[in-house]
């Protein structure tokens, strides 16, 4: 396996940013798929690789893993800040596809993330369902309105959220996972299969159960896995196997 760090200027972000990459190109296993793996609000582009066994699963499945930097942006084109959603969904795939000679077939392209990144991964799939084969959320913020309306939110975090969503913390339809899924249903469009994993002691478990209840009533292929654990790397690392089994279940059934 190869672990690469790309430091490159981004026209969208107007600054240099980091991208961490796990590539199985030197293992003899053909690189057949790409996973965009998004970090949480307290992490950065390196954390998935440093704190989990993701490299082992990437090697097993011949999957290139792209781990971009997104700060605390909630993978959103910020009201007072940078256009991270455009960067993640437009500039990043074009750049990585060109530099790394990735398989850019949507049927071989996945997106996943944890916490803030779980929200980002689901938003990517619900906004651009034609670009991804499957998507996974680990302990994701599945109800952004509920999260922004938390009366216990510290003042510093509230100011941070105001930079992303505006002074009134107004959530637009294209930032609301419920609204995005309803729009797809109304338009009769397909949605790639989704998996949400959450620990039974996670502070976001209630919103994940609510989101699962709504999605399980939809026409989409949606799966929810809940098990012992909280909002930490022990749970996320354990359920990497759950995620990769889901992503590559068609391959294992061949």
Secondary structure as UniProt FT lines:
FT   STRAND          2..10
FT   TURN            11..14
FT   STRAND          15..23
FT   TURN            25..28
FT   STRAND          33..38
FT   TURN            41..42
FT   TURN            45..46
FT   HELIX           47..51
FT   HELIX           54..61
FT   STRAND          63..68
FT   TURN            71..72
FT   TURN            74..75
FT   TURN            79..80
FT   HELIX           84..86
FT   HELIX           87..91
FT   HELIX           92..100
FT   HELIX           106..108
FT   STRAND          109..114
FT   HELIX           116..127
FT   HELIX           129..131
FT   STRAND          134..138
FT   HELIX           144..148
FT   TURN            151..152
FT   HELIX           155..165
FT   TURN            166..169
FT   HELIX           173..175
FT   HELIX           177..187
FT   STRAND          193..199
FT   TURN            200..201
FT   TURN            203..204
FT   HELIX           205..216
FT   STRAND          222..227
FT   HELIX           233..238
FT   HELIX           240..247
FT   HELIX           249..252
//
